[in-house]
Amino acid sequence: MWKNVFSAVSIEEVLNILAEKREKARIIAGATDLILEIERGVRNGIETLVDISRIPNQDQIILDEDGWIHLGPLVTHNHCVASKMIVDLAFPLAQAAWEVGSPQIRNRGTVAGNLITASPANDTITPLMALGARITLRSLRESRILPLKDFYQGVRRVDLRPDEMLVDIAFPALNLNQRGVFVKYALRKAQAISLVNVAIVLTMDGDRVSKSSITLGAVAPTIIHAPEAEEYLCGKPLTPEVIQQTAELTMQAARPISDVRGTAEYRRRMVGVITRRALATLASHSEKDNFPQRPVLLWGGEKYPQGQLNKSILHEEGTPIDTTINGKRYSIRGGHQKSLLRFIREDVGLIGSKEGCAEGECGACTVFLDGVAVMSCMVPATRAHGAEIVTVEGLASDGILHPLQQAFIQEGAVQCGYCTPGFLMSAAKLLEERPTPSQEEIRQAMTGNLCRCTGYYKIIQAVEDAAQLVQKGG
């Protein structure tokens, strides 16, 4: 376990800490990967976590005068999903970001963190590689700009020095004659790791392809291109015959392994299948048909409400965590080595939020952190300092149940009840964001919440009933 947490308010502070601590320090933003890695013993020897999640202006998506899109190090997956710029000018990235985890995970997990984790099954690396992305790494000594493809050295191995921070991700925006698509194949519809994925970016000259970029994920130690397929496509129209041959050549580029999720041969065949699907959607201009026009974000509003710190702070033994939970101020010493979930339950004494998986998959621990739904089992407790938190205990007001709580009781949407706090929190944030949600929007909101007792029908009905109660002022 880490010894202390430094919450920074500037990049310069981060670089100074990294220069001093080097291998003993590790940057966290969303922390959705690192906390699990530390608890599983994958990352050892880390003494200081450097929390950059509240450095101002690092969650911006900017288009520069040269036509390049820039993502700051705090741009989350949901930032990409919600960005009209990304949807219009880098659509494969928007698709990939939408496929990551659940709304709660997408609210914390950053694209930069996804790149640094460097799993070949990570979703955002594949489209960024197809888009020709580059990254900027900064230290006190220098700044380095690397093509994204040169950043990877093997499975979970990257060219990132101990004193460096990834400060920018940049790639050229798609032109009017360019189109792209990302297709993921996994073993379930949500909360699933890619079995295989593909990103394709085509430059068109009329009805013929003048340039192509085809990248593959989860079929080699790193994200790879399919060079023979890319070369074959050039100068050809997207006819069924050309699509089939391109899929065959792409399949030959894959170098998958067999594991518990699928055999190498199955993965190789699925590369051909999803490549055909991807090219067919590009040929028919239907790549955006299934992407939601108004994705459910669980932000509660139009803008992600990033929390701020007035000054940096080092949390170590004896440093108080000053926070507001359900409208009540707390100052608690200790807890700096815990997750937010454990801090809320053990130090604050609010036991409504539950630990079901401790991996960010079940959603029983969902709380609102500075107005955003998150999985509290994957947030360091020190992030509560200076923050406002709402737990399931805060839904009721003056002894009156929230309309959702009433509806869950009336519809019989509660059985063992273990998962219920998480469902209530996700649904409450949904109704704040969408007062009259459709059934599909309710399902989107619940993709991060699992129930082992029911078929979800009563839960969905309860949310619909609660929406009607809210509209009637009940």
C-alpha atoms as one frame of an Amber mdcrd trajectory, in Angstrom:
protein
   0.000   0.000   0.000   1.122   3.576  -0.621   2.440   5.660   2.317   1.190
   9.113   1.397  -0.747  11.049  -1.234   0.268  14.422  -2.667  -2.674  16.300
  -4.188  -1.213  18.785  -6.662  -2.575  22.027  -8.071   0.048  22.537 -10.814
   2.068  20.479 -13.264   5.273  22.052 -11.939   4.564  20.583  -8.498   4.026
  17.172 -10.051   7.327  17.309 -11.949   9.207  18.314  -8.788   7.757  15.373
  -6.859   8.583  12.951  -9.686  12.159  14.269  -9.928  12.593  13.712  -6.198
  10.763  10.416  -5.699  11.235   8.846  -9.159  10.245   5.126  -9.069   8.711
   5.540  -5.605   6.054   7.939  -6.909   3.194   7.331  -9.310   0.738   9.757
 -10.865  -2.980   9.112 -10.462  -5.850  10.894 -12.175  -8.812   8.520 -12.335
  -6.831   5.783 -10.534  -9.190   3.164 -11.982  -6.256   0.981 -13.069  -3.562
   1.819 -10.541  -5.514   1.144  -7.349  -6.320  -2.359  -8.593  -2.711  -2.946
  -9.647  -1.391  -1.911  -6.239  -3.911  -4.048  -4.355  -3.099  -7.039  -6.567
   0.639  -6.598  -6.059   1.280  -5.792  -9.723   2.841  -2.413  -8.817   5.252
  -2.628  -5.887   7.509  -0.092  -4.216   5.162   2.875  -4.703   5.292   5.135
  -1.657   3.729   8.364  -2.941   0.649   8.762  -5.083   0.608  12.093  -6.915
  -3.028  13.041  -7.464  -3.360  15.370 -10.466  -7.151  15.168 -10.724  -7.741
  18.746  -9.582  -5.098  20.632 -11.556  -7.054  23.375 -13.366  -7.578  23.399
 -17.150  -6.119  19.955 -17.805  -9.448  18.427 -18.853  -9.778  20.470 -22.027
 -10.213  19.286 -25.609  -8.822  21.879 -28.032  -8.565  22.199 -31.815  -5.464
  24.209 -32.771  -4.942  26.402 -35.830  -3.080  23.604 -37.624  -6.075  21.273
 -37.415  -4.764  19.108 -34.560  -6.946  18.060 -31.644  -5.312  18.144 -28.209
  -6.475  16.190 -25.144  -5.245  17.300 -21.732  -4.091  14.649 -19.233  -7.381
  14.886 -17.302  -9.675  14.321 -20.275 -11.881  11.395 -19.283 -13.603   8.889
 -21.499 -16.906  10.629 -20.869 -15.358  13.948 -21.881 -14.684  12.365 -25.281
 -18.149  10.838 -25.482 -19.755  14.211 -24.726 -17.507  16.263 -27.023 -19.121
  17.313 -30.290 -15.617  17.995 -31.600 -14.528  14.409 -30.975 -17.738  12.951
 -32.395 -17.486  15.104 -35.526 -13.715  15.105 -36.090 -12.421  11.932 -34.405
 -15.388   9.600 -34.311 -13.460   6.326 -33.731 -12.173   7.762 -30.443 -15.701
   8.701 -29.337 -16.862   5.159 -30.120 -13.980   3.594 -28.207 -14.477   5.862
 -25.197 -18.179   4.918 -25.131 -17.208   1.239 -24.975 -15.050   1.670 -21.847
 -16.500   0.252 -18.634 -19.567   2.057 -17.329 -20.632   5.680 -16.787 -19.014
   5.712 -13.339 -15.713   4.385 -14.743 -15.836   6.736 -17.737 -16.300   9.640
 -15.315 -12.979   8.892 -13.599 -10.837   6.997 -16.103  -8.711   9.239 -18.327
  -7.554   8.645 -21.884  -3.978   9.381 -20.765  -4.228   6.718 -18.071  -5.612
   4.247 -20.604  -2.599   4.851 -22.848  -0.098   4.496 -20.003  -1.619   1.276
 -18.655  -0.680  -0.129 -22.076  -2.811  -3.237 -22.150  -3.189  -4.384 -25.778
  -6.907  -4.791 -25.001  -7.373  -1.151 -23.956  -9.920   0.464 -26.223  -8.689
   4.022 -26.819  -5.173   3.126 -27.964  -6.425   1.487 -31.156  -8.296   4.510
 -32.605  -5.621   6.959 -31.488  -3.015   4.861 -33.289  -5.204   4.821 -36.408
  -5.605   8.598 -36.170  -1.822   9.082 -36.088  -1.612  10.387 -32.524   1.467
  11.679 -30.778   2.065  12.385 -27.093   4.088  14.946 -25.166   6.044  13.861
 -22.101   7.429  16.465 -19.690  10.036  16.387 -16.962  12.082  19.097 -15.265
  14.857  18.284 -17.749  13.019  18.354 -21.070   9.878  17.805 -23.124   9.661
  14.857 -25.507   7.182  14.374 -28.345   6.689  10.768 -29.419   4.504   9.166
 -32.061   2.099   7.007 -30.077   3.346   3.883 -31.844   6.859   4.499 -30.462
   5.550   4.794 -26.900   4.887   1.061 -26.600   7.636  -1.441 -25.878   5.598
  -4.553 -25.053   2.688  -5.706 -22.948   2.156  -2.996 -20.327   5.573  -1.516
 -21.066   5.943   2.083 -22.246   8.714   4.604 -22.858   7.849   6.726 -19.823
  10.736   7.716 -17.564  10.230   7.839 -13.788  10.389  11.650 -13.724   8.059
  12.222 -16.706   4.382  13.139 -16.971   2.194  12.752 -20.042   0.867  16.284
 -20.583  -0.711  16.174 -24.051  -2.256  13.785 -26.565  -2.559  15.217 -30.074
  -3.794  13.951 -33.435  -4.966  15.503 -36.708  -8.710  16.092 -36.965 -10.419
  14.161 -39.734 -10.978  16.146 -42.929 -14.186  16.207 -44.949 -12.840  13.432
 -47.190 -11.929  11.222 -44.225 -14.086   8.855 -42.206 -13.366   6.451 -39.415
 -14.913   3.741 -37.270 -14.080   1.639 -34.205 -15.573  -1.820 -33.636 -15.135
  -3.829 -30.467 -15.989  -7.461 -29.948 -16.342  -8.623 -26.346 -18.129 -11.350
 -24.430 -20.895  -9.062 -23.127 -22.446  -5.737 -24.056 -20.984  -3.613 -21.248
 -18.232  -3.733 -18.631 -16.221  -6.033 -20.885 -12.603  -6.209 -22.000 -12.064
  -6.398 -25.746 -11.624  -9.869 -27.124 -10.538  -8.085 -30.300 -11.051  -4.563
 -31.610 -10.321  -2.680 -34.816 -10.107   0.986 -35.796 -10.182   2.077 -39.428
  -9.564   5.549 -40.821 -10.015   6.042 -44.569  -9.124   8.969 -46.807 -11.403
   8.989 -49.846 -10.893  10.301 -53.376 -14.419  10.202 -54.701 -15.614   6.643
 -54.193 -12.095   5.209 -53.966  -9.783   4.866 -50.989  -6.640   6.949 -51.397
  -5.172   6.158 -47.960  -6.092   3.809 -45.143  -5.098   3.143 -41.558  -6.178
  -0.150 -39.971  -5.161  -0.898 -36.389  -5.912  -3.938 -34.239  -6.199  -4.378
 -30.488  -5.972  -7.475 -28.263  -4.327  -9.593 -30.971  -0.618  -8.878 -30.329
   1.609  -7.652 -27.455   0.864  -4.062 -28.554  -1.625  -2.350 -30.856  -0.586
  -3.141 -34.434  -1.296  -2.020 -37.977  -2.384  -4.329 -40.796   0.057  -2.993
 -43.444  -0.797  -5.383 -46.259  -4.500  -4.654 -45.869  -3.814  -0.906 -45.762
  -1.776  -1.110 -48.968  -4.328  -3.322 -50.709  -7.184  -0.861 -50.069  -5.464
   2.085 -51.730  -7.034   3.041 -55.049 -10.017   0.720 -54.645 -13.722   1.323
 -54.050 -15.408  -0.286 -51.049 -17.125  -3.072 -52.970 -18.129  -6.301 -51.198
 -15.228  -8.103 -52.890 -12.677  -5.491 -51.791 -14.080  -5.507 -48.250 -13.804
  -9.308 -48.081 -10.203  -9.339 -49.307  -9.230  -6.524 -46.936 -10.746  -8.477
 -44.052  -8.743 -11.564 -45.026  -5.502  -9.574 -45.141  -6.281  -7.906 -41.816
  -6.950 -11.290 -40.263  -3.515 -12.470 -41.417  -1.858  -9.536 -39.619  -3.221
 -10.640 -36.224  -0.926 -12.508 -33.820  -3.317 -13.463 -31.021  -2.828 -15.809
 -28.088  -5.217 -18.242 -26.441  -6.451 -17.441 -22.946  -9.508 -17.949 -20.748
 -11.580 -15.573 -22.888 -10.927 -17.161 -26.276  -8.564 -19.179 -28.435  -6.068
 -17.645 -30.815  -7.911 -19.069 -33.801 -11.238 -17.674 -32.630  -9.702 -14.232
 -32.141  -8.118 -14.359 -35.596 -11.426 -15.224 -37.221 -13.227 -12.474 -35.307
 -10.695  -9.966 -36.627 -11.961 -10.780 -40.111 -15.585 -10.532 -39.004 -15.345
  -7.136 -37.311 -13.140  -5.731 -40.080 -15.849  -6.615 -42.602 -18.449  -4.996
 -40.370 -16.362  -1.862 -39.957 -15.711  -1.450 -43.670 -19.350  -2.165 -44.508
 -20.532   0.624 -42.212 -18.043   3.020 -43.798 -19.188   1.990 -47.266 -22.820
   2.683 -46.348 -22.026   5.845 -44.334 -23.820   4.278 -41.365 -20.983   4.295
 -38.823 -22.783   6.762 -36.518 -26.189   5.076 -36.604 -25.842   3.268 -33.275
 -23.989   5.992 -31.402 -26.295   7.785 -28.939 -27.115  11.382 -29.822 -27.297
  12.256 -26.125 -25.170   9.742 -24.224 -25.966   9.177 -20.558 -23.017  10.558
 -18.581 -24.204  10.629 -14.943 -22.786  14.139 -14.552 -26.135  15.618 -13.683
 -25.633  18.566 -16.039 -24.173  19.694 -19.343 -20.640  20.274 -18.003 -18.423
  17.975 -15.963 -18.091  19.764 -12.574 -14.384  19.316 -11.861 -13.571  19.843
  -8.178 -10.878  22.332  -7.213  -8.289  22.662  -4.445  -7.128  26.023  -3.136
  -3.631  24.679  -2.530  -1.695  21.442  -2.749  -1.596  19.124   0.247   0.439
  16.113   1.356  -1.694  13.568   3.142   0.309  11.355   5.465  -0.138   9.956
   8.960  -2.020  12.514  11.040  -3.075  14.798   8.175  -6.831  15.385   8.392
  -9.174  14.783   5.482 -11.606  17.699   5.551 -14.705  16.912   3.558 -18.451
  17.427   3.267 -20.641  14.328   3.098 -24.402  14.606   2.703 -24.163  18.273
   3.643 -22.257  17.648   6.907 -18.660  18.759   7.473 -16.108  16.173   8.634
 -12.448  16.432   9.626 -10.987  12.967  10.044  -7.375  12.009  10.721  -6.236
   8.811   9.074  -7.763   7.087   6.102  -5.137   8.333   3.656  -4.181   4.757
   2.738  -7.729   3.657   2.036 -10.197   3.781  -0.804 -12.991   6.330  -0.616
 -15.444   3.489  -0.005 -13.567   2.206   3.042 -13.134   5.762   4.331 -16.879
   6.429   4.089 -17.794   3.145   5.765 -15.047   2.771   8.367 -14.081   6.326
   9.286 -17.310   8.220   8.666 -19.641   5.385   9.649 -21.976   5.559   6.643
 -22.446   1.921   5.654 -25.074   2.253   2.919 -22.469   2.110   0.139 -21.384
  -1.490  -0.316 -18.313  -3.347  -1.551 -19.414  -6.028  -3.953 -16.386  -6.588
  -6.178 -13.701  -3.989  -5.270 -12.937  -3.859  -8.993 -15.352  -1.213 -10.246
 -17.705  -3.696 -11.898 -20.743  -4.125  -9.643 -21.579  -0.485  -8.855 -22.769
  -1.178  -5.289 -20.316   1.470  -4.060 -21.570   4.289  -6.322 -21.488   7.750
  -4.749 -21.490  11.320  -6.054 -18.080  12.984  -5.892 -18.274  16.718  -6.575
 -21.534  16.086  -8.377 -20.406  13.145 -10.529 -21.302   9.451 -10.114 -18.184
   7.361  -9.417 -17.213   3.946  -8.079 -15.912   4.793  -4.601 -13.940   1.538
  -4.334 -11.590   2.868  -7.028 -11.058   6.391  -5.682  -8.362   7.158  -3.075
  -9.861   8.476   0.150  -7.750  11.628   0.001  -9.763  12.763  -3.023 -12.499
  13.526  -0.489 -10.406  16.382   0.927 -12.082  19.643   0.009 -14.766  17.754
  -1.916 -18.510  17.334  -1.605 -19.791  13.771  -1.447 -23.298  12.350  -1.474
 -23.993   8.759  -0.443 -27.237   6.793  -0.494 -27.946   8.093   3.012 -28.142
  11.582   1.524 -30.958  10.828  -0.939 -33.725  11.169   1.626 -34.494  14.668
   2.880 -35.922  15.561   6.301 -37.062  11.988   6.792 -38.876  11.865   3.454
 -37.758   9.214   1.014 -36.508  10.166  -2.426 -39.097   9.315  -5.115 -36.742
   6.582  -6.308 -36.685   4.972  -2.889 -40.463   5.082  -2.774 -40.723   3.565
  -6.262 -38.254   0.761  -5.462 -40.411  -0.228  -2.483 -43.692  -0.009  -4.345
 -42.445  -1.959  -7.377 -40.687  -4.629  -5.307 -37.390  -3.726  -6.980 -35.466
  -4.775  -3.866 -34.652  -8.375  -3.024 -31.477  -9.039  -1.018 -30.865  -5.277
  -1.187 -27.087  -5.430  -1.430 -26.903  -3.779  -4.831 -29.771  -1.374  -4.213
 -27.733   1.623  -2.929 -25.742   1.669  -6.151 -28.824   1.420  -8.350 -30.479
   4.242  -6.433 -27.445   6.506  -6.811 -27.086   5.856 -10.553 -30.803   6.357
 -11.103 -30.885   9.541  -9.015 -28.109  11.085 -11.068 -29.844   9.957 -14.264
 -33.078  11.717 -13.269 -31.085  14.828 -12.445 -29.598  14.642 -15.943 -32.696
  13.358 -17.790 -35.955  14.059 -15.918 -37.927  11.871 -18.358 -35.492   9.153
 -19.472 -36.294   6.547 -22.083 -35.897   2.855 -21.267 -32.695   2.801 -23.322
 -31.300   5.719 -21.302 -32.178   3.922 -18.069 -30.317   0.861 -19.324 -27.316
   3.013 -20.257 -27.296   4.508 -16.764 -27.403   1.054 -15.161 -24.598  -0.579
 -17.164 -22.289  -0.083 -14.178 -24.666  -1.728 -11.697 -25.086  -5.479 -11.314
 -27.852  -7.353  -9.502 -27.664 -11.100  -8.893 -31.281 -11.455  -7.688 -33.476
  -9.967 -10.405 -33.927  -9.627 -14.127 -33.760  -5.824 -13.804 -37.353  -5.404
 -15.039 -38.655  -4.188 -11.679 -35.674  -1.869 -11.306 -36.286  -0.262 -14.703
 -40.004   0.065 -13.923 -39.190   1.715 -10.589 -37.021   4.320 -12.312 -39.809
   5.049 -14.789 -42.307   5.406 -11.916 -39.940   7.705 -10.031 -39.528   9.915
 -13.090 -43.301  10.330 -13.198 -43.394  11.131  -9.463 -40.689  13.769  -9.899
 -42.578  15.331 -12.799 -45.723  15.502 -10.641 -43.724  16.997  -7.765 -44.067
  13.883  -5.650
